[in-house]
Amino acid sequence: MRYLAALATLALPFAPALAAEGEGAAVEPKPAALIADGVPAVPADLPAATRPYMENRGAGFVGWHPTDKSMLIATRFGNTSQIHRVAAPMGARK
């Protein structure tokens, strides 16, 4: 009897996940060009929830401007790489 009670106690936290799995929750379809063996299905709400974290921009130090003391940085907007000049700390890109 104690063994059965211990087993029920361990299985209880997984009950909601097992119940949701049986309902056929909405999942995001895998791309046709991707072979994903053993990869669990992605819930449909996960891509929408993580989209703000995927849309970021970065800039990398390239060097110093040869005539003045401004910094040159490289950025990428869409599919276009660009070089910008920053004349002061916390200054705008030009």
C-alpha positions in Angstrom: 0.0 0.0 0.0 2.8 2.4 0.8 4.4 1.7 -2.6 1.2 2.5 -4.4 0.8 5.8 -2.4 4.4 6.8 -3.2 3.9 6.0 -6.9 0.7 8.1 -6.9 2.5 11.0 -5.2 5.3 10.9 -7.8 2.9 10.7 -10.8 0.5 13.4 -9.6 2.6 16.4 -10.8 2.6 14.9 -14.3 -1.1 14.4 -14.6 -1.9 17.9 -16.2 0.7 17.4 -18.8 -0.5 13.9 -19.6 -4.1 15.1 -19.8 -3.2 18.0 -22.1 -1.2 15.7 -24.4 -4.3 13.5 -24.9 -6.5 16.5 -26.0 -4.5 17.1 -29.2 -3.1 20.5 -28.3 -2.3 22.9 -31.2 1.2 22.5 -32.4 3.4 24.5 -34.8 4.0 22.5 -38.0 7.6 21.5 -38.8 9.2 22.9 -42.0 9.2 20.4 -44.8 12.9 20.8 -45.3 13.7 19.9 -41.7 14.1 16.3 -40.5 13.4 16.3 -36.8 13.6 12.7 -35.4 12.8 12.5 -31.7 12.1 16.2 -31.3 8.9 17.0 -29.4 6.1 19.0 -31.0 6.3 22.8 -30.5 3.2 24.3 -29.0 1.5 26.8 -31.2 1.7 29.7 -28.7 5.5 29.3 -28.2 6.7 31.1 -31.4 4.4 34.1 -30.7 5.6 34.3 -27.1 9.3 34.2 -28.0 9.2 36.5 -31.1 10.1 39.7 -29.1 13.3 38.0 -28.0 14.3 37.1 -31.5 13.9 40.6 -32.9 17.0 42.4 -31.7 19.8 44.4 -33.4 23.4 44.4 -32.7 26.5 46.4 -33.7 30.1 45.5 -33.8 33.2 47.6 -33.5 35.0 47.9 -36.8 37.7 50.5 -36.1 38.5 54.2 -35.7 37.8 56.8 -38.3 41.1 57.8 -40.0 40.6 61.6 -39.8 38.6 62.3 -36.6 38.3 60.4 -33.3 35.0 58.8 -34.0 34.2 55.1 -33.9 33.1 53.0 -36.9 30.5 50.3 -36.2 28.9 47.6 -38.4 25.2 46.9 -38.2 22.8 44.8 -40.2 19.3 45.8 -41.2 17.4 43.1 -43.0 19.9 41.6 -45.5 22.0 44.8 -45.8 25.3 45.3 -43.8 26.1 49.0 -43.1 28.9 51.0 -41.6 28.1 53.9 -39.2 30.2 56.5 -37.6 29.6 57.4 -33.9 31.2 60.7 -32.9 30.6 60.6 -29.1 29.8 58.2 -26.3 26.1 57.4 -26.4 25.9 59.4 -29.7 23.7 58.7 -32.6 24.9 56.7 -35.6 25.5 58.6 -38.8 
